[in-house]
């Protein structure tokens, strides 16, 4: 399921990623996957030597930012501070809440009231 394009608050800093895989495990919509990188970025400290493969650095990457529902599971489980998201805010949350309650979506993105999304 995709939400509104280009509205998510999801942030990701690959330089802080240690390749632990928690974000891939906990994301309900598959927003993250692993990739091998020969990047010149200095990796975060790697747990138990994990993350180095084939001379590259194993890091998470975002597959499709617009799939993010801003639940916050990835950020809460990232011990290295590589991921940030304002959980439960924005238009994605407003659309989910409107489906649950049957009302109009409201997200506080303007002072115009219901329907701003």
N, C-alpha and C positions, 0 to 999 in steps of 0.2 A: 504494500500500500504506500502510495506517495501522498505527501501533504502539499501545501502550497509551495511553489518554487521560490527558492532564494529567500526564505524567511527564517530558517533555523538559526539558533544561537550557538550551534555546535562549533567549537574551536579545537584545533589539533596542532600540536607542536612536535614534529617528527624528531627533532633534536633531543627531546626529553624521553622519547619512546625507548623502552628497554626490550621490547619484543616478548613480553611475558604472556601475551595472548588473552588477558582478562577481558579486554574490550570486545574481542571477537566472540568469546564465550557468553558474555552477558547481554549483548545487544539483541533485542527481540526481532529486529528487522534487517540484520545483516549489513549494517552500515559500514562495518570494518572487516578487513581481510588482511592476511599477511602478504608482504612482498619482500623480495630480496633487493637490497640496494648496495651499490658500490659508492654511495654518497660520501662526500668529504666531511659530512656532519659528524661531530664527535658524539658517539652514543652515550646514553645514560648508563650508569652502572648496571651490569647485566647480572640477574640472579643466577647463581650456580653455573656460570659460563654459558647460559642459554643465549641464543640470539645470533651467534656468529655461524654462518654456514656458507660454504663455497666461496670463501674470501669476501663475502658481502655481509651486510648488517641486516638482520631480520627485524623488520619493523611492521607495525600496523599501517594501513592506509585506508582512507575513506573511499568506499566504492560509489556511493551515491548519497550526497549530503541531504537531498530532498526526501529520503526515506526516514530521516531522523524524526522521532515523535517527541523528542526532548524529555524523555523519562528520567534521564540522569544516571542510569545504571553504569554507563561507561565511565563517567567522571568519578563516580563514587568508588569504583573499583580500580581506578588507575593510581597505583602507589607512587608513580613518578611525576604526577602533575602534567602529563602530556595532553590531557583532554579537559576541556571546560564546556559546560552547557548550563544554561539557565533553565533548570528543570521545572516543568509545569507552567511555563509562560509562553506567550506568543500565540500565533494563529493556529498552530497545530493543536495546542491544548484547547483553544477555544472551539475548534471544530469537533474535537472528541467530546468535550463537555456538552456541546449542543446536540450531538447524536444521543448522548445518554439522557439528557433532560428533555429533549424534544423542542428546546427553545432556539432562539437566534444565537449565533456565535458572537461572543463579546470577548475581546482580548485586551482592552485598554490601549489599543494602538492609536486611538484618536478620541477626542471628546464628543464625537458624534453619536456615541451610544451603540446600541445593538446594530449588527450588520456591518461593522467596520472591516471585518475580514472578508 
